[in-house]
Amino acid sequence: MYDEMTNSDLIVTAYEKAHPSDNPSGENADLIDELIVRIQMMEGRVRRWESAAAFAGDSPEELDRFIRRYEDQRSI
């Protein structure tokens, strides 16, 4: 069931499970909230990599160098 969901749908489902309306202090809410944040961060990184790849060279080595430069610039 979960493996067929998009990441966005999975995040919404996880949030709803972590913060049920009948028990606002859900048992694993802190853990699930952290997982949600990390998934969103990883998705953002993948989108940046995909955008960067559009401007990169033709070989895997050129792409790797471009991504590393791009990530270095984003961390400044």
PDB file of N, CA, C and O in Angstrom:
ATOM      1  N   MET A   1       0.819  -1.191   0.000  1.00  0.00           N
ATOM      2  CA  MET A   1       0.000   0.000   0.000  1.00  0.00           C
ATOM      3  C   MET A   1       0.867   1.260   0.000  1.00  0.00           C
ATOM      4  O   MET A   1       0.707   2.123  -0.864  1.00  0.00           O
ATOM      5  N   TYR A   2       1.778   1.368   0.960  1.00  0.00           N
ATOM      6  CA  TYR A   2       2.598   2.571   1.042  1.00  0.00           C
ATOM      7  C   TYR A   2       3.559   2.687  -0.131  1.00  0.00           C
ATOM      8  O   TYR A   2       3.889   3.794  -0.555  1.00  0.00           O
ATOM      9  N   ASP A   3       4.010   1.555  -0.661  1.00  0.00           N
ATOM     10  CA  ASP A   3       4.977   1.588  -1.749  1.00  0.00           C
ATOM     11  C   ASP A   3       4.388   2.151  -3.038  1.00  0.00           C
ATOM     12  O   ASP A   3       5.137   2.510  -3.946  1.00  0.00           O
ATOM     13  N   GLU A   4       3.080   2.234  -3.135  1.00  0.00           N
ATOM     14  CA  GLU A   4       2.432   2.795  -4.318  1.00  0.00           C
ATOM     15  C   GLU A   4       2.168   4.289  -4.184  1.00  0.00           C
ATOM     16  O   GLU A   4       1.751   4.928  -5.149  1.00  0.00           O
ATOM     17  N   MET A   5       2.402   4.849  -3.012  1.00  0.00           N
ATOM     18  CA  MET A   5       2.139   6.268  -2.767  1.00  0.00           C
ATOM     19  C   MET A   5       3.289   7.140  -3.272  1.00  0.00           C
ATOM     20  O   MET A   5       4.445   6.719  -3.314  1.00  0.00           O
ATOM     21  N   THR A   6       2.936   8.358  -3.650  1.00  0.00           N
ATOM     22  CA  THR A   6       3.976   9.339  -3.927  1.00  0.00           C
ATOM     23  C   THR A   6       4.582   9.747  -2.588  1.00  0.00           C
ATOM     24  O   THR A   6       3.989   9.516  -1.535  1.00  0.00           O
ATOM     25  N   ASN A   7       5.757  10.351  -2.634  1.00  0.00           N
ATOM     26  CA  ASN A   7       6.360  10.829  -1.382  1.00  0.00           C
ATOM     27  C   ASN A   7       5.456  11.839  -0.694  1.00  0.00           C
ATOM     28  O   ASN A   7       5.339  11.835   0.532  1.00  0.00           O
ATOM     29  N   SER A   8       4.819  12.702  -1.469  1.00  0.00           N
ATOM     30  CA  SER A   8       3.929  13.708  -0.875  1.00  0.00           C
ATOM     31  C   SER A   8       2.766  13.051  -0.142  1.00  0.00           C
ATOM     32  O   SER A   8       2.423  13.446   0.973  1.00  0.00           O
ATOM     33  N   ASP A   9       2.160  12.048  -0.773  1.00  0.00           N
ATOM     34  CA  ASP A   9       1.053  11.342  -0.112  1.00  0.00           C
ATOM     35  C   ASP A   9       1.534  10.600   1.127  1.00  0.00           C
ATOM     36  O   ASP A   9       0.843  10.572   2.146  1.00  0.00           O
ATOM     37  N   LEU A  10       2.713  10.001   1.041  1.00  0.00           N
ATOM     38  CA  LEU A  10       3.277   9.294   2.184  1.00  0.00           C
ATOM     39  C   LEU A  10       3.532  10.252   3.350  1.00  0.00           C
ATOM     40  O   LEU A  10       3.270   9.911   4.503  1.00  0.00           O
ATOM     41  N   ILE A  11       4.036  11.437   3.053  1.00  0.00           N
ATOM     42  CA  ILE A  11       4.291  12.439   4.089  1.00  0.00           C
ATOM     43  C   ILE A  11       2.987  12.839   4.762  1.00  0.00           C
ATOM     44  O   ILE A  11       2.928  12.924   5.988  1.00  0.00           O
ATOM     45  N   VAL A  12       1.947  13.085   3.985  1.00  0.00           N
ATOM     46  CA  VAL A  12       0.653  13.471   4.556  1.00  0.00           C
ATOM     47  C   VAL A  12       0.107  12.343   5.433  1.00  0.00           C
ATOM     48  O   VAL A  12      -0.381  12.591   6.536  1.00  0.00           O
ATOM     49  N   THR A  13       0.191  11.125   4.950  1.00  0.00           N
ATOM     50  CA  THR A  13      -0.292   9.977   5.725  1.00  0.00           C
ATOM     51  C   THR A  13       0.490   9.819   7.025  1.00  0.00           C
ATOM     52  O   THR A  13      -0.092   9.580   8.082  1.00  0.00           O
ATOM     53  N   ALA A  14       1.812   9.955   6.940  1.00  0.00           N
ATOM     54  CA  ALA A  14       2.645   9.843   8.140  1.00  0.00           C
ATOM     55  C   ALA A  14       2.286  10.935   9.147  1.00  0.00           C
ATOM     56  O   ALA A  14       2.197  10.675  10.347  1.00  0.00           O
ATOM     57  N   TYR A  15       2.082  12.142   8.658  1.00  0.00           N
ATOM     58  CA  TYR A  15       1.729  13.243   9.551  1.00  0.00           C
ATOM     59  C   TYR A  15       0.392  12.961  10.238  1.00  0.00           C
ATOM     60  O   TYR A  15       0.243  13.176  11.441  1.00  0.00           O
ATOM     61  N   GLU A  16      -0.566  12.481   9.465  1.00  0.00           N
ATOM     62  CA  GLU A  16      -1.883  12.183  10.047  1.00  0.00           C
ATOM     63  C   GLU A  16      -1.788  11.055  11.081  1.00  0.00           C
ATOM     64  O   GLU A  16      -2.482  11.089  12.097  1.00  0.00           O
ATOM     65  N   LYS A  17      -0.939  10.062  10.828  1.00  0.00           N
ATOM     66  CA  LYS A  17      -0.749   8.968  11.792  1.00  0.00           C
ATOM     67  C   LYS A  17      -0.030   9.469  13.048  1.00  0.00           C
ATOM     68  O   LYS A  17      -0.315   9.015  14.156  1.00  0.00           O
ATOM     69  N   ALA A  18       0.906  10.410  12.867  1.00  0.00           N
ATOM     70  CA  ALA A  18       1.673  10.932  13.996  1.00  0.00           C
ATOM     71  C   ALA A  18       0.851  11.876  14.863  1.00  0.00           C
ATOM     72  O   ALA A  18       1.093  12.007  16.063  1.00  0.00           O
ATOM     73  N   HIS A  19      -0.113  12.522  14.246  1.00  0.00           N
ATOM     74  CA  HIS A  19      -0.919  13.525  14.964  1.00  0.00           C
ATOM     75  C   HIS A  19      -2.413  13.248  14.767  1.00  0.00           C
ATOM     76  O   HIS A  19      -3.126  14.063  14.183  1.00  0.00           O
ATOM     77  N   PRO A  20      -2.878  12.107  15.251  1.00  0.00           N
ATOM     78  CA  PRO A  20      -4.299  11.795  15.078  1.00  0.00           C
ATOM     79  C   PRO A  20      -5.175  12.790  15.842  1.00  0.00           C
ATOM     80  O   PRO A  20      -4.813  13.265  16.919  1.00  0.00           O
ATOM     81  N   SER A  21      -6.322  13.086  15.263  1.00  0.00           N
ATOM     82  CA  SER A  21      -7.210  14.073  15.886  1.00  0.00           C
ATOM     83  C   SER A  21      -7.714  13.615  17.250  1.00  0.00           C
ATOM     84  O   SER A  21      -8.016  14.445  18.107  1.00  0.00           O
ATOM     85  N   ASP A  22      -7.810  12.294  17.462  1.00  0.00           N
ATOM     86  CA  ASP A  22      -8.307  11.799  18.746  1.00  0.00           C
ATOM     87  C   ASP A  22      -7.209  11.665  19.799  1.00  0.00           C
ATOM     88  O   ASP A  22      -7.501  11.372  20.958  1.00  0.00           O
ATOM     89  N   ASN A  23      -5.938  11.877  19.405  1.00  0.00           N
ATOM     90  CA  ASN A  23      -4.819  11.799  20.341  1.00  0.00           C
ATOM     91  C   ASN A  23      -3.695  12.706  19.820  1.00  0.00           C
ATOM     92  O   ASN A  23      -2.730  12.221  19.231  1.00  0.00           O
ATOM     93  N   PRO A  24      -3.822  14.011  20.037  1.00  0.00           N
ATOM     94  CA  PRO A  24      -2.872  14.961  19.448  1.00  0.00           C
ATOM     95  C   PRO A  24      -1.412  14.725  19.829  1.00  0.00           C
ATOM     96  O   PRO A  24      -0.515  15.218  19.144  1.00  0.00           O
ATOM     97  N   SER A  25      -1.161  13.999  20.882  1.00  0.00           N
ATOM     98  CA  SER A  25       0.232  13.732  21.259  1.00  0.00           C
ATOM     99  C   SER A  25       0.608  12.307  20.866  1.00  0.00           C
ATOM    100  O   SER A  25       1.142  11.556  21.682  1.00  0.00           O
ATOM    101  N   GLY A  26       0.333  11.939  19.630  1.00  0.00           N
ATOM    102  CA  GLY A  26       0.578  10.584  19.139  1.00  0.00           C
ATOM    103  C   GLY A  26       1.891  10.000  19.620  1.00  0.00           C
ATOM    104  O   GLY A  26       2.863  10.718  19.857  1.00  0.00           O
ATOM    105  N   GLU A  27       1.901   8.685  19.760  1.00  0.00           N
ATOM    106  CA  GLU A  27       3.008   7.971  20.396  1.00  0.00           C
ATOM    107  C   GLU A  27       4.367   8.226  19.755  1.00  0.00           C
ATOM    108  O   GLU A  27       5.342   8.458  20.470  1.00  0.00           O
ATOM    109  N   ASN A  28       4.458   8.189  18.446  1.00  0.00           N
ATOM    110  CA  ASN A  28       5.738   8.350  17.763  1.00  0.00           C
ATOM    111  C   ASN A  28       5.806   9.640  16.948  1.00  0.00           C
ATOM    112  O   ASN A  28       6.508   9.704  15.938  1.00  0.00           O
ATOM    113  N   ALA A  29       5.087  10.651  17.380  1.00  0.00           N
ATOM    114  CA  ALA A  29       4.985  11.884  16.614  1.00  0.00           C
ATOM    115  C   ALA A  29       6.342  12.527  16.352  1.00  0.00           C
ATOM    116  O   ALA A  29       6.605  12.959  15.230  1.00  0.00           O
ATOM    117  N   ASP A  30       7.200  12.601  17.352  1.00  0.00           N
ATOM    118  CA  ASP A  30       8.508  13.248  17.163  1.00  0.00           C
ATOM    119  C   ASP A  30       9.340  12.523  16.114  1.00  0.00           C
ATOM    120  O   ASP A  30       9.968  13.155  15.265  1.00  0.00           O
ATOM    121  N   LEU A  31       9.341  11.208  16.174  1.00  0.00           N
ATOM    122  CA  LEU A  31      10.101  10.414  15.215  1.00  0.00           C
ATOM    123  C   LEU A  31       9.556  10.596  13.801  1.00  0.00           C
ATOM    124  O   LEU A  31      10.319  10.818  12.861  1.00  0.00           O
ATOM    125  N   ILE A  32       8.258  10.503  13.657  1.00  0.00           N
ATOM    126  CA  ILE A  32       7.642  10.639  12.338  1.00  0.00           C
ATOM    127  C   ILE A  32       7.842  12.048  11.793  1.00  0.00           C
ATOM    128  O   ILE A  32       8.100  12.217  10.601  1.00  0.00           O
ATOM    129  N   ASP A  33       7.728  13.052  12.642  1.00  0.00           N
ATOM    130  CA  ASP A  33       7.974  14.429  12.199  1.00  0.00           C
ATOM    131  C   ASP A  33       9.398  14.583  11.669  1.00  0.00           C
ATOM    132  O   ASP A  33       9.613  15.243  10.653  1.00  0.00           O
ATOM    133  N   GLU A  34      10.358  13.985  12.344  1.00  0.00           N
ATOM    134  CA  GLU A  34      11.752  14.055  11.889  1.00  0.00           C
ATOM    135  C   GLU A  34      11.910  13.352  10.542  1.00  0.00           C
ATOM    136  O   GLU A  34      12.601  13.855   9.656  1.00  0.00           O
ATOM    137  N   LEU A  35      11.281  12.208  10.389  1.00  0.00           N
ATOM    138  CA  LEU A  35      11.336  11.498   9.108  1.00  0.00           C
ATOM    139  C   LEU A  35      10.741  12.335   7.985  1.00  0.00           C
ATOM    140  O   LEU A  35      11.286  12.369   6.882  1.00  0.00           O
ATOM    141  N   ILE A  36       9.642  13.002   8.254  1.00  0.00           N
ATOM    142  CA  ILE A  36       9.009  13.869   7.258  1.00  0.00           C
ATOM    143  C   ILE A  36       9.972  14.971   6.826  1.00  0.00           C
ATOM    144  O   ILE A  36      10.129  15.224   5.632  1.00  0.00           O
ATOM    145  N   VAL A  37      10.607  15.619   7.775  1.00  0.00           N
ATOM    146  CA  VAL A  37      11.551  16.691   7.465  1.00  0.00           C
ATOM    147  C   VAL A  37      12.697  16.166   6.610  1.00  0.00           C
ATOM    148  O   VAL A  37      13.094  16.804   5.635  1.00  0.00           O
ATOM    149  N   ARG A  38      13.217  15.022   6.969  1.00  0.00           N
ATOM    150  CA  ARG A  38      14.349  14.459   6.215  1.00  0.00           C
ATOM    151  C   ARG A  38      13.953  14.060   4.801  1.00  0.00           C
ATOM    152  O   ARG A  38      14.721  14.271   3.862  1.00  0.00           O
ATOM    153  N   ILE A  39      12.767  13.487   4.635  1.00  0.00           N
ATOM    154  CA  ILE A  39      12.297  13.136   3.293  1.00  0.00           C
ATOM    155  C   ILE A  39      12.149  14.396   2.451  1.00  0.00           C
ATOM    156  O   ILE A  39      12.548  14.417   1.286  1.00  0.00           O
ATOM    157  N   GLN A  40      11.581  15.436   3.028  1.00  0.00           N
ATOM    158  CA  GLN A  40      11.418  16.685   2.286  1.00  0.00           C
ATOM    159  C   GLN A  40      12.768  17.284   1.905  1.00  0.00           C
ATOM    160  O   GLN A  40      12.916  17.815   0.804  1.00  0.00           O
ATOM    161  N   MET A  41      13.752  17.207   2.798  1.00  0.00           N
ATOM    162  CA  MET A  41      15.086  17.716   2.485  1.00  0.00           C
ATOM    163  C   MET A  41      15.712  16.912   1.346  1.00  0.00           C
ATOM    164  O   MET A  41      16.311  17.482   0.434  1.00  0.00           O
ATOM    165  N   MET A  42      15.573  15.593   1.405  1.00  0.00           N
ATOM    166  CA  MET A  42      16.139  14.754   0.341  1.00  0.00           C
ATOM    167  C   MET A  42      15.460  15.024  -1.003  1.00  0.00           C
ATOM    168  O   MET A  42      16.123  15.052  -2.040  1.00  0.00           O
ATOM    169  N   GLU A  43      14.156  15.220  -0.987  1.00  0.00           N
ATOM    170  CA  GLU A  43      13.453  15.533  -2.225  1.00  0.00           C
ATOM    171  C   GLU A  43      13.950  16.853  -2.806  1.00  0.00           C
ATOM    172  O   GLU A  43      14.125  16.974  -4.018  1.00  0.00           O
ATOM    173  N   GLY A  44      14.174  17.829  -1.950  1.00  0.00           N
ATOM    174  CA  GLY A  44      14.705  19.113  -2.411  1.00  0.00           C
ATOM    175  C   GLY A  44      16.082  18.950  -3.033  1.00  0.00           C
ATOM    176  O   GLY A  44      16.376  19.545  -4.069  1.00  0.00           O
ATOM    177  N   ARG A  45      16.917  18.154  -2.408  1.00  0.00           N
ATOM    178  CA  ARG A  45      18.264  17.912  -2.941  1.00  0.00           C
ATOM    179  C   ARG A  45      18.191  17.217  -4.301  1.00  0.00           C
ATOM    180  O   ARG A  45      18.924  17.578  -5.221  1.00  0.00           O
ATOM    181  N   VAL A  46      17.318  16.229  -4.431  1.00  0.00           N
ATOM    182  CA  VAL A  46      17.173  15.525  -5.710  1.00  0.00           C
ATOM    183  C   VAL A  46      16.698  16.493  -6.789  1.00  0.00           C
ATOM    184  O   VAL A  46      17.194  16.456  -7.915  1.00  0.00           O
ATOM    185  N   ARG A  47      15.745  17.355  -6.456  1.00  0.00           N
ATOM    186  CA  ARG A  47      15.268  18.341  -7.450  1.00  0.00           C
ATOM    187  C   ARG A  47      16.395  19.260  -7.872  1.00  0.00           C
ATOM    188  O   ARG A  47      16.512  19.593  -9.051  1.00  0.00           O
ATOM    189  N   ARG A  48      17.232  19.680  -6.923  1.00  0.00           N
ATOM    190  CA  ARG A  48      18.369  20.544  -7.280  1.00  0.00           C
ATOM    191  C   ARG A  48      19.355  19.795  -8.167  1.00  0.00           C
ATOM    192  O   ARG A  48      19.891  20.364  -9.119  1.00  0.00           O
ATOM    193  N   TRP A  49      19.597  18.527  -7.862  1.00  0.00           N
ATOM    194  CA  TRP A  49      20.497  17.724  -8.690  1.00  0.00           C
ATOM    195  C   TRP A  49      19.940  17.583 -10.096  1.00  0.00           C
ATOM    196  O   TRP A  49      20.676  17.704 -11.075  1.00  0.00           O
ATOM    197  N   GLU A  50      18.651  17.329 -10.199  1.00  0.00           N
ATOM    198  CA  GLU A  50      18.036  17.180 -11.516  1.00  0.00           C
ATOM    199  C   GLU A  50      18.120  18.478 -12.309  1.00  0.00           C
ATOM    200  O   GLU A  50      18.382  18.460 -13.512  1.00  0.00           O
ATOM    201  N   SER A  51      17.900  19.594 -11.641  1.00  0.00           N
ATOM    202  CA  SER A  51      18.026  20.889 -12.318  1.00  0.00           C
ATOM    203  C   SER A  51      19.463  21.120 -12.762  1.00  0.00           C
ATOM    204  O   SER A  51      19.709  21.580 -13.877  1.00  0.00           O
ATOM    205  N   ALA A  52      20.399  20.804 -11.898  1.00  0.00           N
ATOM    206  CA  ALA A  52      21.813  20.989 -12.219  1.00  0.00           C
ATOM    207  C   ALA A  52      22.228  20.087 -13.374  1.00  0.00           C
ATOM    208  O   ALA A  52      23.039  20.484 -14.210  1.00  0.00           O
ATOM    209  N   ALA A  53      21.685  18.890 -13.426  1.00  0.00           N
ATOM    210  CA  ALA A  53      22.065  17.931 -14.465  1.00  0.00           C
ATOM    211  C   ALA A  53      21.688  18.441 -15.852  1.00  0.00           C
ATOM    212  O   ALA A  53      22.342  18.100 -16.837  1.00  0.00           O
ATOM    213  N   ALA A  54      20.663  19.238 -15.931  1.00  0.00           N
ATOM    214  CA  ALA A  54      20.240  19.773 -17.229  1.00  0.00           C
ATOM    215  C   ALA A  54      21.313  20.666 -17.837  1.00  0.00           C
ATOM    216  O   ALA A  54      21.361  20.829 -19.057  1.00  0.00           O
ATOM    217  N   PHE A  55      22.169  21.242 -17.010  1.00  0.00           N
ATOM    218  CA  PHE A  55      23.206  22.149 -17.492  1.00  0.00           C
ATOM    219  C   PHE A  55      24.593  21.508 -17.514  1.00  0.00           C
ATOM    220  O   PHE A  55      25.567  22.149 -17.909  1.00  0.00           O
ATOM    221  N   ALA A  56      24.683  20.272 -17.101  1.00  0.00           N
ATOM    222  CA  ALA A  56      25.974  19.603 -16.958  1.00  0.00           C
ATOM    223  C   ALA A  56      26.436  19.003 -18.280  1.00  0.00           C
ATOM    224  O   ALA A  56      25.726  19.043 -19.285  1.00  0.00           O
ATOM    225  N   GLY A  57      27.626  18.454 -18.253  1.00  0.00           N
ATOM    226  CA  GLY A  57      28.217  17.852 -19.439  1.00  0.00           C
ATOM    227  C   GLY A  57      27.589  16.524 -19.799  1.00  0.00           C
ATOM    228  O   GLY A  57      26.621  16.077 -19.184  1.00  0.00           O
ATOM    229  N   ASP A  58      28.170  15.907 -20.815  1.00  0.00           N
ATOM    230  CA  ASP A  58      27.606  14.680 -21.360  1.00  0.00           C
ATOM    231  C   ASP A  58      28.081  13.407 -20.674  1.00  0.00           C
ATOM    232  O   ASP A  58      27.411  12.378 -20.762  1.00  0.00           O
ATOM    233  N   SER A  59      29.209  13.455 -19.999  1.00  0.00           N
ATOM    234  CA  SER A  59      29.727  12.230 -19.390  1.00  0.00           C
ATOM    235  C   SER A  59      29.363  12.170 -17.909  1.00  0.00           C
ATOM    236  O   SER A  59      29.089  13.203 -17.297  1.00  0.00           O
ATOM    237  N   PRO A  60      29.359  10.972 -17.330  1.00  0.00           N
ATOM    238  CA  PRO A  60      29.086  10.853 -15.890  1.00  0.00           C
ATOM    239  C   PRO A  60      30.088  11.635 -15.046  1.00  0.00           C
ATOM    240  O   PRO A  60      29.726  12.189 -14.009  1.00  0.00           O
ATOM    241  N   GLU A  61      31.344  11.683 -15.484  1.00  0.00           N
ATOM    242  CA  GLU A  61      32.360  12.423 -14.728  1.00  0.00           C
ATOM    243  C   GLU A  61      32.064  13.917 -14.733  1.00  0.00           C
ATOM    244  O   GLU A  61      32.201  14.589 -13.710  1.00  0.00           O
ATOM    245  N   GLU A  62      31.654  14.436 -15.897  1.00  0.00           N
ATOM    246  CA  GLU A  62      31.310  15.862 -15.980  1.00  0.00           C
ATOM    247  C   GLU A  62      30.095  16.174 -15.113  1.00  0.00           C
ATOM    248  O   GLU A  62      30.056  17.203 -14.438  1.00  0.00           O
ATOM    249  N   LEU A  63      29.121  15.298 -15.132  1.00  0.00           N
ATOM    250  CA  LEU A  63      27.932  15.480 -14.305  1.00  0.00           C
ATOM    251  C   LEU A  63      28.305  15.472 -12.829  1.00  0.00           C
ATOM    252  O   LEU A  63      27.831  16.313 -12.065  1.00  0.00           O
ATOM    253  N   ASP A  64      29.142  14.538 -12.426  1.00  0.00           N
ATOM    254  CA  ASP A  64      29.582  14.454 -11.031  1.00  0.00           C
ATOM    255  C   ASP A  64      30.294  15.739 -10.606  1.00  0.00           C
ATOM    256  O   ASP A  64      30.010  16.276  -9.536  1.00  0.00           O
ATOM    257  N   ARG A  65      31.212  16.234 -11.431  1.00  0.00           N
ATOM    258  CA  ARG A  65      31.922  17.483 -11.104  1.00  0.00           C
ATOM    259  C   ARG A  65      30.947  18.650 -11.009  1.00  0.00           C
ATOM    260  O   ARG A  65      31.053  19.481 -10.108  1.00  0.00           O
ATOM    261  N   PHE A  66      30.011  18.709 -11.928  1.00  0.00           N
ATOM    262  CA  PHE A  66      29.044  19.808 -11.922  1.00  0.00           C
ATOM    263  C   PHE A  66      28.190  19.778 -10.658  1.00  0.00           C
ATOM    264  O   PHE A  66      27.969  20.812 -10.027  1.00  0.00           O
ATOM    265  N   ILE A  67      27.712  18.590 -10.291  1.00  0.00           N
ATOM    266  CA  ILE A  67      26.875  18.472  -9.089  1.00  0.00           C
ATOM    267  C   ILE A  67      27.661  18.864  -7.844  1.00  0.00           C
ATOM    268  O   ILE A  67      27.139  19.566  -6.978  1.00  0.00           O
ATOM    269  N   ARG A  68      28.891  18.423  -7.749  1.00  0.00           N
ATOM    270  CA  ARG A  68      29.710  18.775  -6.575  1.00  0.00           C
ATOM    271  C   ARG A  68      29.921  20.282  -6.484  1.00  0.00           C
ATOM    272  O   ARG A  68      29.822  20.855  -5.399  1.00  0.00           O
ATOM    273  N   ARG A  69      30.210  20.926  -7.607  1.00  0.00           N
ATOM    274  CA  ARG A  69      30.366  22.388  -7.608  1.00  0.00           C
ATOM    275  C   ARG A  69      29.065  23.064  -7.217  1.00  0.00           C
ATOM    276  O   ARG A  69      29.063  24.021  -6.443  1.00  0.00           O
ATOM    277  N   TYR A  70      27.964  22.567  -7.749  1.00  0.00           N
ATOM    278  CA  TYR A  70      26.650  23.134  -7.475  1.00  0.00           C
ATOM    279  C   TYR A  70      26.316  23.014  -5.981  1.00  0.00           C
ATOM    280  O   TYR A  70      25.859  23.978  -5.366  1.00  0.00           O
ATOM    281  N   GLU A  71      26.543  21.841  -5.409  1.00  0.00           N
ATOM    282  CA  GLU A  71      26.274  21.638  -3.980  1.00  0.00           C
ATOM    283  C   GLU A  71      27.197  22.507  -3.122  1.00  0.00           C
ATOM    284  O   GLU A  71      26.758  23.050  -2.108  1.00  0.00           O
ATOM    285  N   ASP A  72      28.457  22.647  -3.509  1.00  0.00           N
ATOM    286  CA  ASP A  72      29.394  23.498  -2.769  1.00  0.00           C
ATOM    287  C   ASP A  72      28.911  24.940  -2.763  1.00  0.00           C
ATOM    288  O   ASP A  72      28.995  25.615  -1.737  1.00  0.00           O
ATOM    289  N   GLN A  73      28.410  25.416  -3.888  1.00  0.00           N
ATOM    290  CA  GLN A  73      27.930  26.798  -3.987  1.00  0.00           C
ATOM    291  C   GLN A  73      26.674  26.992  -3.130  1.00  0.00           C
ATOM    292  O   GLN A  73      26.491  28.056  -2.538  1.00  0.00           O
ATOM    293  N   ARG A  74      25.815  25.982  -3.059  1.00  0.00           N
ATOM    294  CA  ARG A  74      24.582  26.094  -2.273  1.00  0.00           C
ATOM    295  C   ARG A  74      24.870  26.136  -0.781  1.00  0.00           C
ATOM    296  O   ARG A  74      24.071  26.673  -0.014  1.00  0.00           O
ATOM    297  N   SER A  75      26.007  25.573  -0.355  1.00  0.00           N
ATOM    298  CA  SER A  75      26.318  25.524   1.072  1.00  0.00           C
ATOM    299  C   SER A  75      27.000  26.790   1.561  1.00  0.00           C
ATOM    300  O   SER A  75      27.220  26.953   2.761  1.00  0.00           O
ATOM    301  N   ILE A  76      27.332  27.675   0.654  1.00  0.00           N
ATOM    302  CA  ILE A  76      28.037  28.908   1.051  1.00  0.00           C
ATOM    303  C   ILE A  76      27.042  29.913   1.593  1.00  0.00           C
ATOM    304  O   ILE A  76      27.427  31.015   1.982  1.00  0.00           O
TER     305      ILE A  76
END
